Every structure is written in C-alpha cells, then in structure tokens.
Amino acid sequence: MKFRNIINNYVECNEFEISYKNKKIKIYYYDEIESFSEKKIKIKKDNLIYMIIGSNMIIETMFKEYLIISGNIYKIVLENDNE
C-alpha cells in the first residue's frame, strides 16, 4: 500500500469493513465487484477476495463508498487473489 493511501485512509477513515445487520451485508470501501449471481457475490479489496454465499441475493444499493447486499446469506469466505 502506498504511503499516500495510508494517510488518506487515516484522515478520511476509508477502512474496508463488512457489517451484517437486519439480514443485510454492508461493505465499505471495496475495490471492485469481481462477479455476482443470486448464489455467489465476489468482492475484491487489495489482493483479497471476499466471497458471499447464499441464495436470492441482490445488490440492493451500490455507491463508490459502500454497497448493500440482501437475501439469504449463509457465509462469507476469504480467498487470496495470488493463489
């Protein structure tokens, strides 16, 4: 991570975060959505991929800073993109 990004993250509080509340997942400061379907959504941050597995999932809200996923969420799996 570049020094500039570290300072910006500290000043602007741009830390990656996943929260689960009211049967919805809210993901803050992600890099990109790698893929999505109603059963699996892959979110990328740095060299890590967060795979959300469930059923009837939709991306309910999507902004640059965060997104909200709703549906029947079963688990979140962490993958390393370098493998």
PyMOL Python script that loads the backbone (N, CA, C, O; Angstrom):
from pymol import cmd

cmd.read_pdbstr("""\
ATOM      1  N   MET A   1       0.845  -1.175   0.000  1.00  0.00           N
ATOM      2  CA  MET A   1       0.000   0.000   0.000  1.00  0.00           C
ATOM      3  C   MET A   1       0.891   1.239   0.000  1.00  0.00           C
ATOM      4  O   MET A   1       1.887   1.292   0.721  1.00  0.00           O
ATOM      5  N   LYS A   2       0.542   2.205  -0.784  1.00  0.00           N
ATOM      6  CA  LYS A   2       1.330   3.426  -0.875  1.00  0.00           C
ATOM      7  C   LYS A   2       1.111   4.299   0.355  1.00  0.00           C
ATOM      8  O   LYS A   2       0.051   4.283   0.982  1.00  0.00           O
ATOM      9  N   PHE A   3       2.159   5.063   0.677  1.00  0.00           N
ATOM     10  CA  PHE A   3       2.103   5.943   1.837  1.00  0.00           C
ATOM     11  C   PHE A   3       0.933   6.912   1.738  1.00  0.00           C
ATOM     12  O   PHE A   3       0.262   7.178   2.736  1.00  0.00           O
ATOM     13  N   ARG A   4       0.682   7.438   0.549  1.00  0.00           N
ATOM     14  CA  ARG A   4      -0.439   8.365   0.345  1.00  0.00           C
ATOM     15  C   ARG A   4      -1.776   7.720   0.706  1.00  0.00           C
ATOM     16  O   ARG A   4      -2.627   8.354   1.329  1.00  0.00           O
ATOM     17  N   ASN A   5      -1.958   6.465   0.315  1.00  0.00           N
ATOM     18  CA  ASN A   5      -3.197   5.754   0.647  1.00  0.00           C
ATOM     19  C   ASN A   5      -3.348   5.547   2.148  1.00  0.00           C
ATOM     20  O   ASN A   5      -4.451   5.634   2.688  1.00  0.00           O
ATOM     21  N   ILE A   6      -2.229   5.272   2.818  1.00  0.00           N
ATOM     22  CA  ILE A   6      -2.272   5.084   4.273  1.00  0.00           C
ATOM     23  C   ILE A   6      -2.730   6.370   4.957  1.00  0.00           C
ATOM     24  O   ILE A   6      -3.572   6.333   5.854  1.00  0.00           O
ATOM     25  N   ILE A   7      -2.180   7.498   4.540  1.00  0.00           N
ATOM     26  CA  ILE A   7      -2.560   8.795   5.118  1.00  0.00           C
ATOM     27  C   ILE A   7      -4.026   9.104   4.803  1.00  0.00           C
ATOM     28  O   ILE A   7      -4.771   9.526   5.687  1.00  0.00           O
ATOM     29  N   ASN A   8      -4.440   8.898   3.559  1.00  0.00           N
ATOM     30  CA  ASN A   8      -5.839   9.157   3.183  1.00  0.00           C
ATOM     31  C   ASN A   8      -6.800   8.280   3.980  1.00  0.00           C
ATOM     32  O   ASN A   8      -7.842   8.753   4.435  1.00  0.00           O
ATOM     33  N   ASN A   9      -6.454   7.004   4.152  1.00  0.00           N
ATOM     34  CA  ASN A   9      -7.311   6.109   4.920  1.00  0.00           C
ATOM     35  C   ASN A   9      -7.441   6.564   6.366  1.00  0.00           C
ATOM     36  O   ASN A   9      -8.513   6.455   6.962  1.00  0.00           O
ATOM     37  N   TYR A  10      -6.350   7.076   6.930  1.00  0.00           N
ATOM     38  CA  TYR A  10      -6.377   7.545   8.311  1.00  0.00           C
ATOM     39  C   TYR A  10      -7.201   8.826   8.434  1.00  0.00           C
ATOM     40  O   TYR A  10      -8.041   8.939   9.328  1.00  0.00           O
ATOM     41  N   VAL A  11      -6.971   9.779   7.554  1.00  0.00           N
ATOM     42  CA  VAL A  11      -7.645  11.077   7.624  1.00  0.00           C
ATOM     43  C   VAL A  11      -9.122  10.951   7.271  1.00  0.00           C
ATOM     44  O   VAL A  11      -9.974  11.525   7.949  1.00  0.00           O
ATOM     45  N   GLU A  12      -9.427  10.211   6.223  1.00  0.00           N
ATOM     46  CA  GLU A  12     -10.799  10.114   5.739  1.00  0.00           C
ATOM     47  C   GLU A  12     -11.541   8.891   6.275  1.00  0.00           C
ATOM     48  O   GLU A  12     -12.727   8.709   5.999  1.00  0.00           O
ATOM     49  N   CYS A  13     -10.853   8.070   7.028  1.00  0.00           N
ATOM     50  CA  CYS A  13     -11.459   6.851   7.571  1.00  0.00           C
ATOM     51  C   CYS A  13     -12.002   5.973   6.442  1.00  0.00           C
ATOM     52  O   CYS A  13     -13.182   5.621   6.438  1.00  0.00           O
ATOM     53  N   ASN A  14     -11.147   5.626   5.495  1.00  0.00           N
ATOM     54  CA  ASN A  14     -11.520   4.804   4.340  1.00  0.00           C
ATOM     55  C   ASN A  14     -11.168   3.335   4.556  1.00  0.00           C
ATOM     56  O   ASN A  14     -10.697   2.670   3.633  1.00  0.00           O
ATOM     57  N   GLU A  15     -11.386   2.838   5.730  1.00  0.00           N
ATOM     58  CA  GLU A  15     -11.031   1.467   6.042  1.00  0.00           C
ATOM     59  C   GLU A  15     -12.093   0.499   5.520  1.00  0.00           C
ATOM     60  O   GLU A  15     -13.293   0.754   5.626  1.00  0.00           O
ATOM     61  N   PHE A  16     -11.629  -0.604   4.960  1.00  0.00           N
ATOM     62  CA  PHE A  16     -12.516  -1.660   4.497  1.00  0.00           C
ATOM     63  C   PHE A  16     -13.236  -2.269   5.694  1.00  0.00           C
ATOM     64  O   PHE A  16     -12.630  -2.525   6.734  1.00  0.00           O
ATOM     65  N   GLU A  17     -14.526  -2.494   5.535  1.00  0.00           N
ATOM     66  CA  GLU A  17     -15.318  -3.047   6.643  1.00  0.00           C
ATOM     67  C   GLU A  17     -16.506  -3.802   6.085  1.00  0.00           C
ATOM     68  O   GLU A  17     -17.120  -3.383   5.104  1.00  0.00           O
ATOM     69  N   ILE A  18     -16.823  -4.918   6.720  1.00  0.00           N
ATOM     70  CA  ILE A  18     -18.029  -5.678   6.388  1.00  0.00           C
ATOM     71  C   ILE A  18     -18.875  -5.736   7.649  1.00  0.00           C
ATOM     72  O   ILE A  18     -18.394  -6.128   8.712  1.00  0.00           O
ATOM     73  N   SER A  19     -20.134  -5.344   7.528  1.00  0.00           N
ATOM     74  CA  SER A  19     -21.039  -5.443   8.679  1.00  0.00           C
ATOM     75  C   SER A  19     -22.306  -6.193   8.248  1.00  0.00           C
ATOM     76  O   SER A  19     -22.728  -6.123   7.094  1.00  0.00           O
ATOM     77  N   TYR A  20     -22.891  -6.905   9.201  1.00  0.00           N
ATOM     78  CA  TYR A  20     -24.113  -7.669   8.963  1.00  0.00           C
ATOM     79  C   TYR A  20     -25.165  -7.205   9.956  1.00  0.00           C
ATOM     80  O   TYR A  20     -24.968  -7.289  11.168  1.00  0.00           O
ATOM     81  N   LYS A  21     -26.287  -6.712   9.433  1.00  0.00           N
ATOM     82  CA  LYS A  21     -27.353  -6.203  10.297  1.00  0.00           C
ATOM     83  C   LYS A  21     -28.676  -6.324   9.551  1.00  0.00           C
ATOM     84  O   LYS A  21     -28.760  -6.014   8.363  1.00  0.00           O
ATOM     85  N   ASN A  22     -29.698  -6.774  10.250  1.00  0.00           N
ATOM     86  CA  ASN A  22     -31.047  -6.911   9.684  1.00  0.00           C
ATOM     87  C   ASN A  22     -31.058  -7.716   8.389  1.00  0.00           C
ATOM     88  O   ASN A  22     -31.714  -7.334   7.420  1.00  0.00           O
ATOM     89  N   LYS A  23     -30.329  -8.832   8.376  1.00  0.00           N
ATOM     90  CA  LYS A  23     -30.251  -9.745   7.230  1.00  0.00           C
ATOM     91  C   LYS A  23     -29.680  -9.095   5.976  1.00  0.00           C
ATOM     92  O   LYS A  23     -30.015  -9.485   4.858  1.00  0.00           O
ATOM     93  N   LYS A  24     -28.812  -8.094   6.172  1.00  0.00           N
ATOM     94  CA  LYS A  24     -28.156  -7.408   5.056  1.00  0.00           C
ATOM     95  C   LYS A  24     -26.675  -7.257   5.363  1.00  0.00           C
ATOM     96  O   LYS A  24     -26.287  -7.064   6.515  1.00  0.00           O
ATOM     97  N   ILE A  25     -25.854  -7.345   4.330  1.00  0.00           N
ATOM     98  CA  ILE A  25     -24.421  -7.115   4.463  1.00  0.00           C
ATOM     99  C   ILE A  25     -24.112  -5.760   3.853  1.00  0.00           C
ATOM    100  O   ILE A  25     -24.519  -5.462   2.730  1.00  0.00           O
ATOM    101  N   LYS A  26     -23.397  -4.953   4.598  1.00  0.00           N
ATOM    102  CA  LYS A  26     -22.942  -3.649   4.115  1.00  0.00           C
ATOM    103  C   LYS A  26     -21.423  -3.704   4.047  1.00  0.00           C
ATOM    104  O   LYS A  26     -20.766  -4.010   5.042  1.00  0.00           O
ATOM    105  N   ILE A  27     -20.859  -3.407   2.867  1.00  0.00           N
ATOM    106  CA  ILE A  27     -19.421  -3.471   2.646  1.00  0.00           C
ATOM    107  C   ILE A  27     -18.928  -2.074   2.311  1.00  0.00           C
ATOM    108  O   ILE A  27     -19.373  -1.462   1.339  1.00  0.00           O
ATOM    109  N   TYR A  28     -18.002  -1.574   3.127  1.00  0.00           N
ATOM    110  CA  TYR A  28     -17.466  -0.226   2.960  1.00  0.00           C
ATOM    111  C   TYR A  28     -16.092  -0.276   2.287  1.00  0.00           C
ATOM    112  O   TYR A  28     -15.269  -1.137   2.599  1.00  0.00           O
ATOM    113  N   TYR A  29     -15.861   0.637   1.379  1.00  0.00           N
ATOM    114  CA  TYR A  29     -14.554   0.888   0.761  1.00  0.00           C
ATOM    115  C   TYR A  29     -13.942  -0.351   0.114  1.00  0.00           C
ATOM    116  O   TYR A  29     -12.801  -0.712   0.403  1.00  0.00           O
ATOM    117  N   TYR A  30     -14.697  -0.990  -0.752  1.00  0.00           N
ATOM    118  CA  TYR A  30     -14.227  -2.123  -1.539  1.00  0.00           C
ATOM    119  C   TYR A  30     -13.567  -1.590  -2.816  1.00  0.00           C
ATOM    120  O   TYR A  30     -13.762  -0.430  -3.179  1.00  0.00           O
ATOM    121  N   ASP A  31     -12.791  -2.434  -3.492  1.00  0.00           N
ATOM    122  CA  ASP A  31     -12.146  -2.029  -4.743  1.00  0.00           C
ATOM    123  C   ASP A  31     -13.043  -2.285  -5.951  1.00  0.00           C
ATOM    124  O   ASP A  31     -13.238  -1.404  -6.788  1.00  0.00           O
ATOM    125  N   GLU A  32     -13.589  -3.507  -6.033  1.00  0.00           N
ATOM    126  CA  GLU A  32     -14.450  -3.835  -7.165  1.00  0.00           C
ATOM    127  C   GLU A  32     -15.317  -5.049  -6.862  1.00  0.00           C
ATOM    128  O   GLU A  32     -15.034  -5.829  -5.953  1.00  0.00           O
ATOM    129  N   ILE A  33     -16.376  -5.187  -7.644  1.00  0.00           N
ATOM    130  CA  ILE A  33     -17.198  -6.389  -7.606  1.00  0.00           C
ATOM    131  C   ILE A  33     -16.651  -7.293  -8.698  1.00  0.00           C
ATOM    132  O   ILE A  33     -16.755  -6.978  -9.883  1.00  0.00           O
ATOM    133  N   GLU A  34     -16.077  -8.405  -8.304  1.00  0.00           N
ATOM    134  CA  GLU A  34     -15.449  -9.308  -9.256  1.00  0.00           C
ATOM    135  C   GLU A  34     -16.490 -10.087 -10.064  1.00  0.00           C
ATOM    136  O   GLU A  34     -16.359 -10.223 -11.280  1.00  0.00           O
ATOM    137  N   SER A  35     -17.513 -10.594  -9.394  1.00  0.00           N
ATOM    138  CA  SER A  35     -18.601 -11.298 -10.070  1.00  0.00           C
ATOM    139  C   SER A  35     -19.802 -11.364  -9.130  1.00  0.00           C
ATOM    140  O   SER A  35     -19.669 -11.228  -7.914  1.00  0.00           O
ATOM    141  N   PHE A  36     -20.968 -11.575  -9.718  1.00  0.00           N
ATOM    142  CA  PHE A  36     -22.139 -11.748  -8.864  1.00  0.00           C
ATOM    143  C   PHE A  36     -23.214 -12.558  -9.560  1.00  0.00           C
ATOM    144  O   PHE A  36     -23.388 -12.494 -10.777  1.00  0.00           O
ATOM    145  N   SER A  37     -23.926 -13.320  -8.750  1.00  0.00           N
ATOM    146  CA  SER A  37     -25.111 -14.062  -9.160  1.00  0.00           C
ATOM    147  C   SER A  37     -26.004 -14.121  -7.924  1.00  0.00           C
ATOM    148  O   SER A  37     -25.651 -13.585  -6.874  1.00  0.00           O
ATOM    149  N   GLU A  38     -27.137 -14.759  -8.048  1.00  0.00           N
ATOM    150  CA  GLU A  38     -28.025 -14.808  -6.881  1.00  0.00           C
ATOM    151  C   GLU A  38     -27.507 -15.747  -5.793  1.00  0.00           C
ATOM    152  O   GLU A  38     -28.013 -15.726  -4.671  1.00  0.00           O
ATOM    153  N   LYS A  39     -26.499 -16.577  -6.111  1.00  0.00           N
ATOM    154  CA  LYS A  39     -25.952 -17.520  -5.129  1.00  0.00           C
ATOM    155  C   LYS A  39     -24.556 -17.157  -4.636  1.00  0.00           C
ATOM    156  O   LYS A  39     -24.145 -17.625  -3.574  1.00  0.00           O
ATOM    157  N   LYS A  40     -23.809 -16.326  -5.389  1.00  0.00           N
ATOM    158  CA  LYS A  40     -22.438 -16.016  -5.009  1.00  0.00           C
ATOM    159  C   LYS A  40     -22.071 -14.615  -5.507  1.00  0.00           C
ATOM    160  O   LYS A  40     -22.298 -14.272  -6.667  1.00  0.00           O
ATOM    161  N   ILE A  41     -21.500 -13.817  -4.601  1.00  0.00           N
ATOM    162  CA  ILE A  41     -21.016 -12.477  -4.952  1.00  0.00           C
ATOM    163  C   ILE A  41     -19.570 -12.382  -4.480  1.00  0.00           C
ATOM    164  O   ILE A  41     -19.268 -12.665  -3.321  1.00  0.00           O
ATOM    165  N   LYS A  42     -18.668 -11.977  -5.399  1.00  0.00           N
ATOM    166  CA  LYS A  42     -17.256 -11.841  -5.064  1.00  0.00           C
ATOM    167  C   LYS A  42     -16.888 -10.363  -5.054  1.00  0.00           C
ATOM    168  O   LYS A  42     -17.087  -9.647  -6.035  1.00  0.00           O
ATOM    169  N   ILE A  43     -16.344  -9.925  -3.920  1.00  0.00           N
ATOM    170  CA  ILE A  43     -15.921  -8.535  -3.723  1.00  0.00           C
ATOM    171  C   ILE A  43     -14.415  -8.527  -3.522  1.00  0.00           C
ATOM    172  O   ILE A  43     -13.885  -9.318  -2.741  1.00  0.00           O
ATOM    173  N   LYS A  44     -13.722  -7.636  -4.224  1.00  0.00           N
ATOM    174  CA  LYS A  44     -12.271  -7.579  -4.131  1.00  0.00           C
ATOM    175  C   LYS A  44     -11.821  -6.343  -3.367  1.00  0.00           C
ATOM    176  O   LYS A  44     -12.343  -5.246  -3.567  1.00  0.00           O
ATOM    177  N   LYS A  45     -10.836  -6.542  -2.482  1.00  0.00           N
ATOM    178  CA  LYS A  45     -10.172  -5.463  -1.766  1.00  0.00           C
ATOM    179  C   LYS A  45      -8.699  -5.825  -1.674  1.00  0.00           C
ATOM    180  O   LYS A  45      -8.340  -6.844  -1.083  1.00  0.00           O
ATOM    181  N   ASP A  46      -7.841  -4.986  -2.263  1.00  0.00           N
ATOM    182  CA  ASP A  46      -6.410  -5.258  -2.362  1.00  0.00           C
ATOM    183  C   ASP A  46      -6.219  -6.611  -3.053  1.00  0.00           C
ATOM    184  O   ASP A  46      -6.737  -6.800  -4.154  1.00  0.00           O
ATOM    185  N   ASN A  47      -5.502  -7.549  -2.455  1.00  0.00           N
ATOM    186  CA  ASN A  47      -5.294  -8.862  -3.067  1.00  0.00           C
ATOM    187  C   ASN A  47      -6.203  -9.935  -2.478  1.00  0.00           C
ATOM    188  O   ASN A  47      -5.951 -11.129  -2.640  1.00  0.00           O
ATOM    189  N   LEU A  48      -7.246  -9.511  -1.804  1.00  0.00           N
ATOM    190  CA  LEU A  48      -8.159 -10.454  -1.175  1.00  0.00           C
ATOM    191  C   LEU A  48      -9.522 -10.420  -1.866  1.00  0.00           C
ATOM    192  O   LEU A  48      -9.986  -9.372  -2.317  1.00  0.00           O
ATOM    193  N   ILE A  49     -10.145 -11.588  -1.936  1.00  0.00           N
ATOM    194  CA  ILE A  49     -11.495 -11.696  -2.499  1.00  0.00           C
ATOM    195  C   ILE A  49     -12.411 -12.235  -1.409  1.00  0.00           C
ATOM    196  O   ILE A  49     -12.147 -13.287  -0.826  1.00  0.00           O
ATOM    197  N   TYR A  50     -13.473 -11.515  -1.144  1.00  0.00           N
ATOM    198  CA  TYR A  50     -14.483 -11.921  -0.169  1.00  0.00           C
ATOM    199  C   TYR A  50     -15.650 -12.496  -0.947  1.00  0.00           C
ATOM    200  O   TYR A  50     -16.297 -11.793  -1.723  1.00  0.00           O
ATOM    201  N   MET A  51     -15.917 -13.785  -0.736  1.00  0.00           N
ATOM    202  CA  MET A  51     -16.987 -14.472  -1.448  1.00  0.00           C
ATOM    203  C   MET A  51     -18.176 -14.623  -0.510  1.00  0.00           C
ATOM    204  O   MET A  51     -18.086 -15.296   0.516  1.00  0.00           O
ATOM    205  N   ILE A  52     -19.280 -13.998  -0.865  1.00  0.00           N
ATOM    206  CA  ILE A  52     -20.505 -14.089  -0.070  1.00  0.00           C
ATOM    207  C   ILE A  52     -21.372 -15.150  -0.724  1.00  0.00           C
ATOM    208  O   ILE A  52     -21.699 -15.057  -1.907  1.00  0.00           O
ATOM    209  N   ILE A  53     -21.741 -16.158   0.054  1.00  0.00           N
ATOM    210  CA  ILE A  53     -22.502 -17.287  -0.469  1.00  0.00           C
ATOM    211  C   ILE A  53     -23.874 -17.302   0.192  1.00  0.00           C
ATOM    212  O   ILE A  53     -23.999 -17.140   1.406  1.00  0.00           O
ATOM    213  N   GLY A  54     -24.905 -17.501  -0.636  1.00  0.00           N
ATOM    214  CA  GLY A  54     -26.269 -17.529  -0.126  1.00  0.00           C
ATOM    215  C   GLY A  54     -27.242 -17.882  -1.227  1.00  0.00           C
ATOM    216  O   GLY A  54     -26.888 -18.569  -2.185  1.00  0.00           O
ATOM    217  N   SER A  55     -28.461 -17.416  -1.090  1.00  0.00           N
ATOM    218  CA  SER A  55     -29.475 -17.619  -2.124  1.00  0.00           C
ATOM    219  C   SER A  55     -30.335 -16.366  -2.215  1.00  0.00           C
ATOM    220  O   SER A  55     -30.470 -15.614  -1.250  1.00  0.00           O
ATOM    221  N   ASN A  56     -30.911 -16.158  -3.386  1.00  0.00           N
ATOM    222  CA  ASN A  56     -31.769 -14.991  -3.644  1.00  0.00           C
ATOM    223  C   ASN A  56     -31.095 -13.674  -3.257  1.00  0.00           C
ATOM    224  O   ASN A  56     -31.752 -12.757  -2.765  1.00  0.00           O
ATOM    225  N   MET A  57     -29.789 -13.586  -3.479  1.00  0.00           N
ATOM    226  CA  MET A  57     -29.058 -12.375  -3.110  1.00  0.00           C
ATOM    227  C   MET A  57     -29.128 -11.346  -4.235  1.00  0.00           C
ATOM    228  O   MET A  57     -29.082 -11.678  -5.420  1.00  0.00           O
ATOM    229  N   ILE A  58     -29.240 -10.107  -3.826  1.00  0.00           N
ATOM    230  CA  ILE A  58     -29.197  -8.996  -4.774  1.00  0.00           C
ATOM    231  C   ILE A  58     -28.321  -7.886  -4.196  1.00  0.00           C
ATOM    232  O   ILE A  58     -28.172  -7.752  -2.981  1.00  0.00           O
ATOM    233  N   ILE A  59     -27.752  -7.103  -5.096  1.00  0.00           N
ATOM    234  CA  ILE A  59     -27.046  -5.896  -4.668  1.00  0.00           C
ATOM    235  C   ILE A  59     -28.109  -4.816  -4.607  1.00  0.00           C
ATOM    236  O   ILE A  59     -28.541  -4.281  -5.628  1.00  0.00           O
ATOM    237  N   GLU A  60     -28.515  -4.512  -3.400  1.00  0.00           N
ATOM    238  CA  GLU A  60     -29.634  -3.600  -3.161  1.00  0.00           C
ATOM    239  C   GLU A  60     -29.242  -2.136  -3.389  1.00  0.00           C
ATOM    240  O   GLU A  60     -30.007  -1.358  -3.959  1.00  0.00           O
ATOM    241  N   THR A  61     -28.047  -1.777  -2.937  1.00  0.00           N
ATOM    242  CA  THR A  61     -27.540  -0.406  -3.054  1.00  0.00           C
ATOM    243  C   THR A  61     -26.074  -0.471  -3.427  1.00  0.00           C
ATOM    244  O   THR A  61     -25.331  -1.297  -2.897  1.00  0.00           O
ATOM    245  N   MET A  62     -25.649   0.401  -4.344  1.00  0.00           N
ATOM    246  CA  MET A  62     -24.240   0.399  -4.734  1.00  0.00           C
ATOM    247  C   MET A  62     -23.776   1.826  -4.966  1.00  0.00           C
ATOM    248  O   MET A  62     -24.264   2.527  -5.852  1.00  0.00           O
ATOM    249  N   PHE A  63     -22.813   2.237  -4.139  1.00  0.00           N
ATOM    250  CA  PHE A  63     -22.146   3.524  -4.273  1.00  0.00           C
ATOM    251  C   PHE A  63     -20.644   3.277  -4.310  1.00  0.00           C
ATOM    252  O   PHE A  63     -20.189   2.156  -4.086  1.00  0.00           O
ATOM    253  N   LYS A  64     -19.891   4.306  -4.589  1.00  0.00           N
ATOM    254  CA  LYS A  64     -18.430   4.191  -4.608  1.00  0.00           C
ATOM    255  C   LYS A  64     -17.902   3.791  -3.229  1.00  0.00           C
ATOM    256  O   LYS A  64     -16.962   3.003  -3.129  1.00  0.00           O
ATOM    257  N   GLU A  65     -18.504   4.332  -2.168  1.00  0.00           N
ATOM    258  CA  GLU A  65     -18.016   4.096  -0.807  1.00  0.00           C
ATOM    259  C   GLU A  65     -18.513   2.789  -0.199  1.00  0.00           C
ATOM    260  O   GLU A  65     -17.812   2.196   0.621  1.00  0.00           O
ATOM    261  N   TYR A  66     -19.687   2.331  -0.574  1.00  0.00           N
ATOM    262  CA  TYR A  66     -20.219   1.111   0.033  1.00  0.00           C
ATOM    263  C   TYR A  66     -21.272   0.474  -0.850  1.00  0.00           C
ATOM    264  O   TYR A  66     -21.780   1.086  -1.789  1.00  0.00           O
ATOM    265  N   LEU A  67     -21.589  -0.777  -0.525  1.00  0.00           N
ATOM    266  CA  LEU A  67     -22.710  -1.456  -1.174  1.00  0.00           C
ATOM    267  C   LEU A  67     -23.447  -2.271  -0.135  1.00  0.00           C
ATOM    268  O   LEU A  67     -22.895  -2.637   0.902  1.00  0.00           O
ATOM    269  N   ILE A  68     -24.720  -2.553  -0.435  1.00  0.00           N
ATOM    270  CA  ILE A  68     -25.564  -3.337   0.465  1.00  0.00           C
ATOM    271  C   ILE A  68     -26.071  -4.550  -0.303  1.00  0.00           C
ATOM    272  O   ILE A  68     -26.611  -4.428  -1.403  1.00  0.00           O
ATOM    273  N   ILE A  69     -25.886  -5.730   0.302  1.00  0.00           N
ATOM    274  CA  ILE A  69     -26.346  -6.987  -0.279  1.00  0.00           C
ATOM    275  C   ILE A  69     -27.429  -7.545   0.627  1.00  0.00           C
ATOM    276  O   ILE A  69     -27.255  -7.629   1.842  1.00  0.00           O
ATOM    277  N   SER A  70     -28.558  -7.929   0.020  1.00  0.00           N
ATOM    278  CA  SER A  70     -29.628  -8.540   0.804  1.00  0.00           C
ATOM    279  C   SER A  70     -29.956  -9.904   0.206  1.00  0.00           C
ATOM    280  O   SER A  70     -29.597 -10.197  -0.935  1.00  0.00           O
ATOM    281  N   GLY A  71     -30.636 -10.725   0.984  1.00  0.00           N
ATOM    282  CA  GLY A  71     -31.006 -12.078   0.581  1.00  0.00           C
ATOM    283  C   GLY A  71     -30.732 -13.039   1.717  1.00  0.00           C
ATOM    284  O   GLY A  71     -30.512 -12.627   2.856  1.00  0.00           O
ATOM    285  N   ASN A  72     -30.747 -14.320   1.399  1.00  0.00           N
ATOM    286  CA  ASN A  72     -30.432 -15.354   2.389  1.00  0.00           C
ATOM    287  C   ASN A  72     -28.924 -15.580   2.367  1.00  0.00           C
ATOM    288  O   ASN A  72     -28.411 -16.255   1.474  1.00  0.00           O
ATOM    289  N   ILE A  73     -28.224 -15.030   3.326  1.00  0.00           N
ATOM    290  CA  ILE A  73     -26.766 -15.076   3.359  1.00  0.00           C
ATOM    291  C   ILE A  73     -26.338 -16.203   4.291  1.00  0.00           C
ATOM    292  O   ILE A  73     -26.708 -16.230   5.464  1.00  0.00           O
ATOM    293  N   TYR A  74     -25.542 -17.143   3.745  1.00  0.00           N
ATOM    294  CA  TYR A  74     -25.114 -18.311   4.513  1.00  0.00           C
ATOM    295  C   TYR A  74     -23.724 -18.136   5.113  1.00  0.00           C
ATOM    296  O   TYR A  74     -23.505 -18.451   6.283  1.00  0.00           O
ATOM    297  N   LYS A  75     -22.788 -17.636   4.314  1.00  0.00           N
ATOM    298  CA  LYS A  75     -21.424 -17.490   4.837  1.00  0.00           C
ATOM    299  C   LYS A  75     -20.614 -16.543   3.962  1.00  0.00           C
ATOM    300  O   LYS A  75     -20.991 -16.220   2.835  1.00  0.00           O
ATOM    301  N   ILE A  76     -19.476 -16.107   4.526  1.00  0.00           N
ATOM    302  CA  ILE A  76     -18.510 -15.271   3.823  1.00  0.00           C
ATOM    303  C   ILE A  76     -17.175 -16.018   3.861  1.00  0.00           C
ATOM    304  O   ILE A  76     -16.702 -16.411   4.927  1.00  0.00           O
ATOM    305  N   VAL A  77     -16.578 -16.205   2.686  1.00  0.00           N
ATOM    306  CA  VAL A  77     -15.318 -16.935   2.572  1.00  0.00           C
ATOM    307  C   VAL A  77     -14.256 -15.964   2.066  1.00  0.00           C
ATOM    308  O   VAL A  77     -14.508 -15.175   1.156  1.00  0.00           O
ATOM    309  N   LEU A  78     -13.078 -16.026   2.659  1.00  0.00           N
ATOM    310  CA  LEU A  78     -11.966 -15.167   2.274  1.00  0.00           C
ATOM    311  C   LEU A  78     -10.987 -15.946   1.402  1.00  0.00           C
ATOM    312  O   LEU A  78     -10.523 -17.018   1.787  1.00  0.00           O
ATOM    313  N   GLU A  79     -10.671 -15.397   0.211  1.00  0.00           N
ATOM    314  CA  GLU A  79      -9.706 -16.018  -0.702  1.00  0.00           C
ATOM    315  C   GLU A  79      -8.552 -15.051  -0.926  1.00  0.00           C
ATOM    316  O   GLU A  79      -8.721 -13.835  -0.847  1.00  0.00           O
ATOM    317  N   ASN A  80      -7.375 -15.607  -1.208  1.00  0.00           N
ATOM    318  CA  ASN A  80      -6.237 -14.796  -1.585  1.00  0.00           C
ATOM    319  C   ASN A  80      -6.152 -14.800  -3.103  1.00  0.00           C
ATOM    320  O   ASN A  80      -6.140 -15.870  -3.711  1.00  0.00           O
ATOM    321  N   ASP A  81      -6.093 -13.627  -3.729  1.00  0.00           N
ATOM    322  CA  ASP A  81      -6.092 -13.490  -5.177  1.00  0.00           C
ATOM    323  C   ASP A  81      -4.806 -14.028  -5.812  1.00  0.00           C
ATOM    324  O   ASP A  81      -4.779 -14.269  -7.020  1.00  0.00           O
ATOM    325  N   ASN A  82      -3.757 -14.220  -5.041  1.00  0.00           N
ATOM    326  CA  ASN A  82      -2.469 -14.671  -5.578  1.00  0.00           C
ATOM    327  C   ASN A  82      -2.423 -16.175  -5.815  1.00  0.00           C
ATOM    328  O   ASN A  82      -1.479 -16.667  -6.434  1.00  0.00           O
ATOM    329  N   GLU A  83      -3.393 -16.896  -5.350  1.00  0.00           N
ATOM    330  CA  GLU A  83      -3.375 -18.365  -5.494  1.00  0.00           C
ATOM    331  C   GLU A  83      -3.880 -18.802  -6.843  1.00  0.00           C
ATOM    332  O   GLU A  83      -3.929 -19.999  -7.126  1.00  0.00           O
TER     333      GLU A  83
END
""", "prot")
cmd.dss("prot")
cmd.show_as("cartoon", "prot")
cmd.util.cbc("prot")
cmd.orient("prot")
